[in-house]
């Protein structure tokens, strides 16, 4: 018998692959050359799908085969490493492993029993280093009942799961990439050391995740892998950049129903929404003097009250610092001390969010330059008040092409935002935009623990799209979308360059404010005062 035959995968492994999710699979042993570095992890190649098992797979092959099949069934195309640091790459691998396993367990619940032993008992890690945290995180994402006291792991779980802690929130590889990029920054703030050249995935049934990445010639950003699995050094040249005037759709992220008043029901999955995250013409963020803004004047009125706790008392929930000092001084000088050393805690400011949506359709072309400047100042003012904000522009080109362009995301500091130059184009399909606003608000509330969120529209209120020929259709859908937002507790306000009877009927006259250029900041303060005051 040849050495390769000794190391050949068991025949049952091929049957297991076909049983779980049928497909074109090949099982091969990993090469065991004398001059090669030791191989301690399985590997998955792309198309045709090839699963390489290490020579010492032993009894691990059922868990290994099931994990590889989950990647094949629920994974996405390879991603570029560029833009992600080694810490973020390692975190992305752990999150993607957990995502595909969670989806696999939804179809085959028994798979969790195969994978759980590799994260428990002697296999579990309890350290505080970055690799230890990744191992602990893997165990918590596989088993939602598992508890871990580390605050970073708790934060990752809030991003990975919905609020119930048992529903997957990261449904796509793109969502995993965004989460890994954001959560990896937290590791940088924690100053945890990480050696990517020595890193290996903790659970030994999991593969090396090479299949997650496009071939790269940037060794500084790539995680080191065994020699026979290194990516080829030659990479095709990137395509030339597109013109800023060309409308880039970005990635399709959601499909929404739309209300058809003629038949009195929703048309399911009727509208496709795209998110474009790259600014059309990046420019550094500039902070003008917003000290005169009514928003900041309002902040000065209510912020001092937030810093004051209750007066001195014989009982309370917190110790009064000044009273403690005076108590100690009186004891040392022989005077009778004042025993009122307690106080009630100071009221905490509400954590709220503001989602600014700007209409970038053709009909608002004359307003966009002014609007963008005012949006930047509004974001600065809200940041100065300690509130979170996100800024998106929207337009549409039929129900299959509703586009939202991100100008500022939740949690981004204004001084780091590269604002894109807004380009007018397309039409205004406002109902679909507001339904997507629910998704954007939910992301902000989940990421930053916001109590609620206000949606502020900057639009001329002229509803129109190229595939709509009934003048009442979009208005009726807007009314239905507003009912959906109110049912979720979201408040919608609008700033209009001119009165819009249609939008005033939909939102109510008090929610629509006429924002002339020299009074724009005052109108914004009035619109947001119930949210931030």
FENDAFEN-V782166 format. One record per residue. N is the residue number from 0. RES is the residue in one letter. PSI is psi in whole degrees, 0 to 359 (NA if undefined). D_FIRST is the distance of its C-alpha to the first C-alpha in Angstrom with 2 decimals. Layout:
BEGIN
n:N res:RES psi:PSI d_first:D_FIRST
n:N res:RES psi:PSI d_first:D_FIRST
END
This chain:
BEGIN
n:0 res:X psi:134 d_first:0.00
n:1 res:X psi:158 d_first:3.80
n:2 res:X psi:324 d_first:6.70
n:3 res:X psi:324 d_first:8.30
n:4 res:X psi:325 d_first:6.30
n:5 res:X psi:328 d_first:7.09
n:6 res:X psi:6 d_first:10.48
n:7 res:X psi:144 d_first:11.12
n:8 res:X psi:149 d_first:14.50
n:9 res:X psi:145 d_first:15.04
n:10 res:X psi:328 d_first:16.36
n:11 res:X psi:335 d_first:19.67
n:12 res:X psi:321 d_first:20.29
n:13 res:X psi:321 d_first:20.76
n:14 res:X psi:324 d_first:23.14
n:15 res:X psi:319 d_first:25.01
n:16 res:X psi:316 d_first:25.68
n:17 res:X psi:331 d_first:27.11
n:18 res:X psi:318 d_first:29.10
n:19 res:X psi:294 d_first:30.82
n:20 res:X psi:103 d_first:31.98
n:21 res:X psi:144 d_first:30.65
n:22 res:X psi:179 d_first:29.83
n:23 res:X psi:97 d_first:27.57
n:24 res:X psi:149 d_first:24.67
n:25 res:X psi:132 d_first:21.27
n:26 res:X psi:128 d_first:18.77
n:27 res:X psi:148 d_first:16.65
n:28 res:X psi:153 d_first:15.25
n:29 res:X psi:146 d_first:17.60
n:30 res:X psi:147 d_first:16.84
n:31 res:X psi:52 d_first:16.30
n:32 res:X psi:150 d_first:18.02
n:33 res:X psi:331 d_first:19.42
n:34 res:X psi:4 d_first:22.91
n:35 res:X psi:153 d_first:22.91
n:36 res:X psi:155 d_first:24.86
n:37 res:X psi:138 d_first:23.20
n:38 res:X psi:117 d_first:22.47
n:39 res:X psi:2 d_first:24.02
n:40 res:X psi:144 d_first:24.97
n:41 res:X psi:169 d_first:23.53
n:42 res:X psi:145 d_first:24.91
n:43 res:X psi:128 d_first:26.36
n:44 res:X psi:168 d_first:27.13
n:45 res:X psi:255 d_first:30.05
n:46 res:X psi:125 d_first:30.22
n:47 res:X psi:153 d_first:27.99
n:48 res:X psi:127 d_first:26.92
n:49 res:X psi:127 d_first:23.57
n:50 res:X psi:116 d_first:22.50
n:51 res:X psi:123 d_first:20.26
n:52 res:X psi:137 d_first:18.97
n:53 res:X psi:158 d_first:18.57
n:54 res:X psi:331 d_first:15.45
n:55 res:X psi:33 d_first:17.63
n:56 res:X psi:324 d_first:19.09
n:57 res:X psi:231 d_first:18.58
n:58 res:X psi:6 d_first:21.38
n:59 res:X psi:351 d_first:23.22
n:60 res:X psi:326 d_first:21.60
n:61 res:X psi:315 d_first:24.41
n:62 res:X psi:322 d_first:27.11
n:63 res:X psi:314 d_first:25.36
n:64 res:X psi:317 d_first:24.82
n:65 res:X psi:320 d_first:28.41
n:66 res:X psi:316 d_first:29.85
n:67 res:X psi:320 d_first:28.22
n:68 res:X psi:325 d_first:29.44
n:69 res:X psi:320 d_first:32.89
n:70 res:X psi:317 d_first:33.02
n:71 res:X psi:324 d_first:32.13
n:72 res:X psi:319 d_first:34.76
n:73 res:X psi:355 d_first:37.60
n:74 res:X psi:173 d_first:37.08
n:75 res:X psi:186 d_first:39.12
n:76 res:X psi:161 d_first:38.70
n:77 res:X psi:149 d_first:37.83
n:78 res:X psi:156 d_first:40.83
n:79 res:X psi:144 d_first:42.22
n:80 res:X psi:335 d_first:42.06
n:81 res:X psi:135 d_first:45.48
n:82 res:X psi:349 d_first:48.18
n:83 res:X psi:131 d_first:46.02
n:84 res:X psi:165 d_first:45.71
n:85 res:X psi:322 d_first:42.49
n:86 res:X psi:317 d_first:43.91
n:87 res:X psi:326 d_first:44.60
n:88 res:X psi:315 d_first:41.16
n:89 res:X psi:319 d_first:39.51
n:90 res:X psi:321 d_first:41.99
n:91 res:X psi:319 d_first:41.41
n:92 res:X psi:318 d_first:37.68
n:93 res:X psi:316 d_first:38.56
n:94 res:X psi:321 d_first:41.21
n:95 res:X psi:321 d_first:39.06
n:96 res:X psi:314 d_first:36.24
n:97 res:X psi:322 d_first:38.94
n:98 res:X psi:311 d_first:40.54
n:99 res:X psi:326 d_first:37.53
n:100 res:X psi:323 d_first:36.60
n:101 res:X psi:318 d_first:40.21
n:102 res:X psi:325 d_first:40.26
n:103 res:X psi:319 d_first:36.98
n:104 res:X psi:334 d_first:38.42
n:105 res:X psi:329 d_first:41.48
n:106 res:X psi:323 d_first:39.42
n:107 res:X psi:84 d_first:36.88
n:108 res:X psi:333 d_first:38.72
n:109 res:X psi:345 d_first:35.90
n:110 res:X psi:330 d_first:33.84
n:111 res:X psi:325 d_first:36.18
n:112 res:X psi:333 d_first:35.05
n:113 res:X psi:323 d_first:31.44
n:114 res:X psi:330 d_first:32.62
n:115 res:X psi:320 d_first:35.55
n:116 res:X psi:337 d_first:33.74
n:117 res:X psi:355 d_first:32.41
n:118 res:X psi:4 d_first:36.08
n:119 res:X psi:172 d_first:37.61
n:120 res:X psi:229 d_first:37.88
n:121 res:X psi:339 d_first:36.02
n:122 res:X psi:341 d_first:34.58
n:123 res:X psi:150 d_first:38.14
n:124 res:X psi:143 d_first:39.92
n:125 res:X psi:11 d_first:43.68
n:126 res:X psi:179 d_first:44.51
n:127 res:X psi:0 d_first:47.05
n:128 res:X psi:170 d_first:45.13
n:129 res:X psi:316 d_first:44.10
n:130 res:X psi:325 d_first:40.39
n:131 res:X psi:319 d_first:41.48
n:132 res:X psi:323 d_first:43.81
n:133 res:X psi:319 d_first:41.07
n:134 res:X psi:317 d_first:38.95
n:135 res:X psi:322 d_first:42.05
n:136 res:X psi:319 d_first:42.93
n:137 res:X psi:318 d_first:39.54
n:138 res:X psi:320 d_first:40.10
n:139 res:X psi:327 d_first:43.66
n:140 res:X psi:331 d_first:42.85
n:141 res:X psi:322 d_first:40.15
n:142 res:X psi:101 d_first:42.50
n:143 res:X psi:343 d_first:46.17
n:144 res:X psi:349 d_first:47.41
n:145 res:X psi:135 d_first:46.06
n:146 res:X psi:140 d_first:48.90
n:147 res:X psi:130 d_first:48.85
n:148 res:X psi:351 d_first:52.09
n:149 res:X psi:129 d_first:51.30
n:150 res:X psi:328 d_first:53.73
n:151 res:X psi:320 d_first:51.36
n:152 res:X psi:321 d_first:48.82
n:153 res:X psi:322 d_first:51.73
n:154 res:X psi:318 d_first:52.75
n:155 res:X psi:321 d_first:49.29
n:156 res:X psi:326 d_first:49.28
n:157 res:X psi:328 d_first:52.68
n:158 res:X psi:321 d_first:51.32
n:159 res:X psi:322 d_first:48.06
n:160 res:X psi:159 d_first:49.80
n:161 res:X psi:183 d_first:53.06
n:162 res:X psi:333 d_first:55.94
n:163 res:X psi:351 d_first:54.75
n:164 res:X psi:6 d_first:51.66
n:165 res:X psi:1 d_first:49.36
n:166 res:X psi:129 d_first:49.59
n:167 res:X psi:128 d_first:47.46
n:168 res:X psi:326 d_first:49.76
n:169 res:X psi:91 d_first:47.30
n:170 res:X psi:350 d_first:46.38
n:171 res:X psi:158 d_first:45.15
n:172 res:X psi:327 d_first:43.16
n:173 res:X psi:320 d_first:46.48
n:174 res:X psi:323 d_first:48.05
n:175 res:X psi:318 d_first:45.18
n:176 res:X psi:315 d_first:45.71
n:177 res:X psi:319 d_first:49.43
n:178 res:X psi:318 d_first:48.94
n:179 res:X psi:321 d_first:46.48
n:180 res:X psi:317 d_first:48.97
n:181 res:X psi:314 d_first:51.83
n:182 res:X psi:335 d_first:50.17
n:183 res:X psi:330 d_first:48.58
n:184 res:X psi:328 d_first:52.13
n:185 res:X psi:322 d_first:52.77
n:186 res:X psi:321 d_first:50.02
n:187 res:X psi:321 d_first:51.75
n:188 res:X psi:332 d_first:55.00
n:189 res:X psi:352 d_first:53.40
n:190 res:X psi:41 d_first:52.36
n:191 res:X psi:129 d_first:48.89
n:192 res:X psi:152 d_first:46.68
n:193 res:X psi:127 d_first:43.35
n:194 res:X psi:99 d_first:40.74
n:195 res:X psi:334 d_first:38.72
n:196 res:X psi:336 d_first:36.31
n:197 res:X psi:3 d_first:35.14
n:198 res:X psi:136 d_first:35.31
n:199 res:X psi:145 d_first:32.38
n:200 res:X psi:137 d_first:32.79
n:201 res:X psi:304 d_first:33.39
n:202 res:X psi:120 d_first:31.61
n:203 res:X psi:347 d_first:27.88
n:204 res:X psi:345 d_first:27.05
n:205 res:X psi:145 d_first:29.17
n:206 res:X psi:180 d_first:27.90
n:207 res:X psi:357 d_first:29.40
n:208 res:X psi:19 d_first:31.99
n:209 res:X psi:329 d_first:31.53
n:210 res:X psi:349 d_first:32.01
n:211 res:X psi:344 d_first:35.56
n:212 res:X psi:147 d_first:36.80
n:213 res:X psi:153 d_first:37.72
n:214 res:X psi:138 d_first:36.56
n:215 res:X psi:143 d_first:39.04
n:216 res:X psi:10 d_first:40.15
n:217 res:X psi:89 d_first:42.10
n:218 res:X psi:341 d_first:40.01
n:219 res:X psi:332 d_first:42.91
n:220 res:X psi:352 d_first:42.57
n:221 res:X psi:142 d_first:38.79
n:222 res:X psi:140 d_first:36.64
n:223 res:X psi:135 d_first:34.06
n:224 res:X psi:168 d_first:30.45
n:225 res:X psi:152 d_first:27.15
n:226 res:X psi:316 d_first:27.24
n:227 res:X psi:355 d_first:24.76
n:228 res:X psi:7 d_first:26.86
n:229 res:X psi:147 d_first:30.28
n:230 res:X psi:147 d_first:32.71
n:231 res:X psi:146 d_first:33.65
n:232 res:X psi:338 d_first:36.87
n:233 res:X psi:126 d_first:38.85
n:234 res:X psi:133 d_first:40.78
n:235 res:X psi:148 d_first:43.26
n:236 res:X psi:142 d_first:46.88
n:237 res:X psi:151 d_first:48.49
n:238 res:X psi:154 d_first:50.96
n:239 res:X psi:149 d_first:54.62
n:240 res:X psi:148 d_first:56.55
n:241 res:X psi:157 d_first:58.56
n:242 res:X psi:141 d_first:62.32
n:243 res:X psi:334 d_first:63.91
n:244 res:X psi:345 d_first:65.99
n:245 res:X psi:135 d_first:62.94
n:246 res:X psi:107 d_first:62.25
n:247 res:X psi:126 d_first:58.71
n:248 res:X psi:324 d_first:57.52
n:249 res:X psi:217 d_first:54.66
n:250 res:X psi:136 d_first:52.23
n:251 res:X psi:126 d_first:52.99
n:252 res:X psi:339 d_first:53.04
n:253 res:X psi:156 d_first:54.82
n:254 res:X psi:135 d_first:56.46
n:255 res:X psi:152 d_first:59.71
n:256 res:X psi:168 d_first:62.00
n:257 res:X psi:139 d_first:65.49
n:258 res:X psi:125 d_first:68.67
n:259 res:X psi:107 d_first:70.45
n:260 res:X psi:341 d_first:74.01
n:261 res:X psi:328 d_first:74.72
n:262 res:X psi:354 d_first:72.34
n:263 res:X psi:32 d_first:72.58
n:264 res:X psi:168 d_first:68.86
n:265 res:X psi:146 d_first:65.93
n:266 res:X psi:110 d_first:63.86
n:267 res:X psi:147 d_first:60.33
n:268 res:X psi:49 d_first:58.01
n:269 res:X psi:331 d_first:60.77
n:270 res:X psi:134 d_first:60.73
n:271 res:X psi:127 d_first:57.89
n:272 res:X psi:134 d_first:58.37
n:273 res:X psi:146 d_first:56.85
n:274 res:X psi:128 d_first:56.90
n:275 res:X psi:117 d_first:57.35
n:276 res:X psi:352 d_first:56.81
n:277 res:X psi:127 d_first:57.62
n:278 res:X psi:146 d_first:61.32
n:279 res:X psi:324 d_first:62.80
n:280 res:X psi:90 d_first:64.65
n:281 res:X psi:138 d_first:63.78
n:282 res:X psi:146 d_first:66.72
n:283 res:X psi:146 d_first:67.20
n:284 res:X psi:132 d_first:68.80
n:285 res:X psi:136 d_first:72.46
n:286 res:X psi:103 d_first:74.38
n:287 res:X psi:167 d_first:78.03
n:288 res:X psi:108 d_first:80.58
n:289 res:X psi:19 d_first:80.31
n:290 res:X psi:339 d_first:82.54
n:291 res:X psi:358 d_first:85.18
n:292 res:X psi:138 d_first:82.91
n:293 res:X psi:328 d_first:84.18
n:294 res:X psi:317 d_first:80.69
n:295 res:X psi:328 d_first:80.86
n:296 res:X psi:321 d_first:84.44
n:297 res:X psi:322 d_first:83.36
n:298 res:X psi:320 d_first:80.57
n:299 res:X psi:333 d_first:83.20
n:300 res:X psi:319 d_first:85.15
n:301 res:X psi:343 d_first:82.44
n:302 res:X psi:317 d_first:80.11
n:303 res:X psi:324 d_first:82.56
n:304 res:X psi:332 d_first:82.82
n:305 res:X psi:339 d_first:79.08
n:306 res:X psi:354 d_first:79.28
n:307 res:X psi:127 d_first:81.98
n:308 res:X psi:189 d_first:81.24
n:309 res:X psi:168 d_first:83.82
n:310 res:X psi:179 d_first:86.72
n:311 res:X psi:144 d_first:86.86
n:312 res:X psi:167 d_first:86.87
n:313 res:X psi:346 d_first:86.56
n:314 res:X psi:156 d_first:83.39
n:315 res:X psi:185 d_first:80.64
n:316 res:X psi:346 d_first:76.94
n:317 res:X psi:154 d_first:76.93
n:318 res:X psi:141 d_first:78.76
n:319 res:X psi:115 d_first:81.39
n:320 res:X psi:312 d_first:80.66
n:321 res:X psi:322 d_first:84.30
n:322 res:X psi:324 d_first:85.56
n:323 res:X psi:319 d_first:83.19
n:324 res:X psi:314 d_first:84.50
n:325 res:X psi:325 d_first:88.11
n:326 res:X psi:316 d_first:87.41
n:327 res:X psi:319 d_first:86.08
n:328 res:X psi:319 d_first:89.03
n:329 res:X psi:321 d_first:91.55
n:330 res:X psi:320 d_first:90.05
n:331 res:X psi:329 d_first:90.22
n:332 res:X psi:1 d_first:93.82
n:333 res:X psi:12 d_first:95.04
n:334 res:X psi:151 d_first:95.82
n:335 res:X psi:126 d_first:94.90
n:336 res:X psi:154 d_first:91.66
n:337 res:X psi:117 d_first:91.18
n:338 res:X psi:5 d_first:88.56
n:339 res:X psi:81 d_first:87.71
n:340 res:X psi:9 d_first:84.37
n:341 res:X psi:162 d_first:82.35
n:342 res:X psi:164 d_first:82.07
n:343 res:X psi:147 d_first:80.40
n:344 res:X psi:150 d_first:77.38
n:345 res:X psi:144 d_first:78.08
n:346 res:X psi:138 d_first:77.16
n:347 res:X psi:142 d_first:73.94
n:348 res:X psi:145 d_first:73.95
n:349 res:X psi:139 d_first:72.29
n:350 res:X psi:103 d_first:68.97
n:351 res:X psi:161 d_first:69.44
n:352 res:X psi:153 d_first:67.95
n:353 res:X psi:120 d_first:69.54
n:354 res:X psi:113 d_first:67.68
n:355 res:X psi:118 d_first:69.66
n:356 res:X psi:120 d_first:69.08
n:357 res:X psi:131 d_first:70.86
n:358 res:X psi:114 d_first:71.56
n:359 res:X psi:31 d_first:70.44
n:360 res:X psi:173 d_first:71.53
n:361 res:X psi:325 d_first:73.82
n:362 res:X psi:347 d_first:76.91
n:363 res:X psi:14 d_first:76.48
n:364 res:X psi:322 d_first:76.09
n:365 res:X psi:342 d_first:79.46
n:366 res:X psi:344 d_first:78.56
n:367 res:X psi:318 d_first:75.05
n:368 res:X psi:314 d_first:76.07
n:369 res:X psi:316 d_first:78.45
n:370 res:X psi:317 d_first:76.07
n:371 res:X psi:319 d_first:73.22
n:372 res:X psi:316 d_first:75.51
n:373 res:X psi:325 d_first:76.75
n:374 res:X psi:318 d_first:73.24
n:375 res:X psi:317 d_first:72.25
n:376 res:X psi:324 d_first:75.37
n:377 res:X psi:319 d_first:74.74
n:378 res:X psi:319 d_first:71.23
n:379 res:X psi:317 d_first:72.72
n:380 res:X psi:317 d_first:75.42
n:381 res:X psi:321 d_first:73.02
n:382 res:X psi:320 d_first:70.82
n:383 res:X psi:335 d_first:73.97
n:384 res:X psi:359 d_first:74.65
n:385 res:X psi:17 d_first:71.21
n:386 res:X psi:155 d_first:70.09
n:387 res:X psi:148 d_first:66.91
n:388 res:X psi:155 d_first:67.10
n:389 res:X psi:146 d_first:64.97
n:390 res:X psi:124 d_first:66.28
n:391 res:X psi:147 d_first:65.00
n:392 res:X psi:152 d_first:66.54
n:393 res:X psi:156 d_first:66.20
n:394 res:X psi:170 d_first:66.90
n:395 res:X psi:156 d_first:65.79
n:396 res:X psi:63 d_first:65.38
n:397 res:X psi:169 d_first:65.14
n:398 res:X psi:340 d_first:63.25
n:399 res:X psi:357 d_first:59.84
n:400 res:X psi:70 d_first:60.64
n:401 res:X psi:119 d_first:62.14
n:402 res:X psi:134 d_first:61.42
n:403 res:X psi:129 d_first:61.86
n:404 res:X psi:123 d_first:61.79
n:405 res:X psi:124 d_first:61.24
n:406 res:X psi:324 d_first:63.76
n:407 res:X psi:132 d_first:63.32
n:408 res:X psi:165 d_first:60.82
n:409 res:X psi:139 d_first:61.41
n:410 res:X psi:345 d_first:61.24
n:411 res:X psi:135 d_first:61.69
n:412 res:X psi:140 d_first:64.49
n:413 res:X psi:326 d_first:67.11
n:414 res:X psi:346 d_first:67.06
n:415 res:X psi:356 d_first:63.39
n:416 res:X psi:129 d_first:63.72
n:417 res:X psi:99 d_first:63.71
n:418 res:X psi:134 d_first:65.95
n:419 res:X psi:149 d_first:65.31
n:420 res:X psi:123 d_first:68.22
n:421 res:X psi:135 d_first:68.81
n:422 res:X psi:127 d_first:68.90
n:423 res:X psi:147 d_first:70.84
n:424 res:X psi:149 d_first:69.36
n:425 res:X psi:197 d_first:68.79
n:426 res:X psi:193 d_first:70.60
n:427 res:X psi:104 d_first:70.94
n:428 res:X psi:81 d_first:68.98
n:429 res:X psi:328 d_first:69.95
n:430 res:X psi:315 d_first:68.68
n:431 res:X psi:322 d_first:65.04
n:432 res:X psi:318 d_first:65.52
n:433 res:X psi:326 d_first:66.93
n:434 res:X psi:323 d_first:64.09
n:435 res:X psi:334 d_first:61.69
n:436 res:X psi:329 d_first:64.01
n:437 res:X psi:317 d_first:63.06
n:438 res:X psi:315 d_first:59.44
n:439 res:X psi:318 d_first:60.54
n:440 res:X psi:319 d_first:62.87
n:441 res:X psi:320 d_first:60.23
n:442 res:X psi:315 d_first:57.92
n:443 res:X psi:320 d_first:60.74
n:444 res:X psi:322 d_first:61.65
n:445 res:X psi:320 d_first:58.10
n:446 res:X psi:322 d_first:57.35
n:447 res:X psi:9 d_first:60.64
n:448 res:X psi:33 d_first:61.94
n:449 res:X psi:143 d_first:64.90
n:450 res:X psi:321 d_first:67.28
n:451 res:X psi:178 d_first:68.21
n:452 res:X psi:142 d_first:68.36
n:453 res:X psi:134 d_first:71.12
n:454 res:X psi:123 d_first:70.51
n:455 res:X psi:119 d_first:73.04
n:456 res:X psi:134 d_first:73.41
n:457 res:X psi:105 d_first:75.02
n:458 res:X psi:160 d_first:75.86
n:459 res:X psi:356 d_first:78.76
n:460 res:X psi:13 d_first:78.00
n:461 res:X psi:97 d_first:77.89
n:462 res:X psi:129 d_first:75.17
n:463 res:X psi:151 d_first:73.90
n:464 res:X psi:159 d_first:70.79
n:465 res:X psi:337 d_first:70.29
n:466 res:X psi:15 d_first:68.97
n:467 res:X psi:123 d_first:71.66
n:468 res:X psi:0 d_first:74.90
n:469 res:X psi:117 d_first:76.45
n:470 res:X psi:339 d_first:78.48
n:471 res:X psi:353 d_first:78.11
n:472 res:X psi:306 d_first:74.35
n:473 res:X psi:327 d_first:73.12
n:474 res:X psi:319 d_first:75.96
n:475 res:X psi:321 d_first:75.09
n:476 res:X psi:324 d_first:71.42
n:477 res:X psi:316 d_first:72.55
n:478 res:X psi:318 d_first:74.61
n:479 res:X psi:320 d_first:71.65
n:480 res:X psi:322 d_first:69.38
n:481 res:X psi:323 d_first:72.06
n:482 res:X psi:321 d_first:72.19
n:483 res:X psi:319 d_first:68.42
n:484 res:X psi:318 d_first:68.80
n:485 res:X psi:326 d_first:71.77
n:486 res:X psi:335 d_first:69.88
n:487 res:X psi:3 d_first:67.30
n:488 res:X psi:17 d_first:70.09
n:489 res:X psi:137 d_first:69.90
n:490 res:X psi:135 d_first:73.19
n:491 res:X psi:128 d_first:73.82
n:492 res:X psi:161 d_first:76.55
n:493 res:X psi:140 d_first:77.48
n:494 res:X psi:127 d_first:79.34
n:495 res:X psi:136 d_first:81.06
n:496 res:X psi:338 d_first:82.83
n:497 res:X psi:154 d_first:85.22
n:498 res:X psi:139 d_first:85.93
n:499 res:X psi:101 d_first:83.50
n:500 res:X psi:322 d_first:85.00
n:501 res:X psi:316 d_first:81.71
n:502 res:X psi:327 d_first:79.81
n:503 res:X psi:324 d_first:82.77
n:504 res:X psi:323 d_first:82.82
n:505 res:X psi:313 d_first:79.09
n:506 res:X psi:334 d_first:78.94
n:507 res:X psi:145 d_first:82.53
n:508 res:X psi:326 d_first:85.23
n:509 res:X psi:339 d_first:84.62
n:510 res:X psi:356 d_first:80.96
n:511 res:X psi:127 d_first:81.88
n:512 res:X psi:136 d_first:83.61
n:513 res:X psi:114 d_first:85.27
n:514 res:X psi:91 d_first:83.91
n:515 res:X psi:155 d_first:86.27
n:516 res:X psi:315 d_first:85.12
n:517 res:X psi:356 d_first:87.57
n:518 res:X psi:21 d_first:86.85
n:519 res:X psi:317 d_first:83.09
n:520 res:X psi:326 d_first:82.31
n:521 res:X psi:318 d_first:84.90
n:522 res:X psi:321 d_first:83.48
n:523 res:X psi:316 d_first:79.98
n:524 res:X psi:319 d_first:81.34
n:525 res:X psi:323 d_first:83.13
n:526 res:X psi:325 d_first:80.02
n:527 res:X psi:352 d_first:77.82
n:528 res:X psi:321 d_first:80.42
n:529 res:X psi:337 d_first:79.53
n:530 res:X psi:322 d_first:75.87
n:531 res:X psi:356 d_first:76.26
n:532 res:X psi:NA d_first:79.67
END
